[in-house]
């Protein structure tokens, strides 16, 4: 939200300048924090262990199609029509990849959050528009299909950001790329 602060300067222990109060139109926006509660990377076969009993137990390989799942908590409000962006080079997002978002309400009932997904040119990122407001009190699950990187240890940095209106300027929320690599 908007930052409001006071500024005092000192020389040794003596006040050198008067208090300057910065508020209103002179302030700037401080993005909310996206906390990554947990993350998991699994093969596309892991969700169907009865159909693929042997393949379901293995981890994704190099340049493999996989499913990434993140549990996220948003620090600032995310409204309907806000945008979430995801990048994690050298991981890529296949053209038919979609971001599926859900949460459990306070009683444990699953809630689906509808989104409209767009893959950024070349598959280097994913952008999804929220079709309803996210409840900040809940942990939200993001599930998406990805193509793993070209090495066993890719040291990818998962960057999540939310935006209002357009993907420009300062985001509403960010995790600053702090999500750990799946190495």
Secondary structure, DSSP 8 states (H G I E B T S, - for coil): -B--EEE--EETTEE-S--EEE-GGG--B--EEEEEEEEEEEETTGGGTTTSTTGGGS---TT-EEEEEEEEEESS-B-TT-EEEEE-TT-B--TT--EEEEEE-TTS-EEEE-EEEEE-GGGSEEEEEESS-B-TTS-EEEEEEEE--SSSS----BEEEEESSSS-SS-SEE-TT-B----
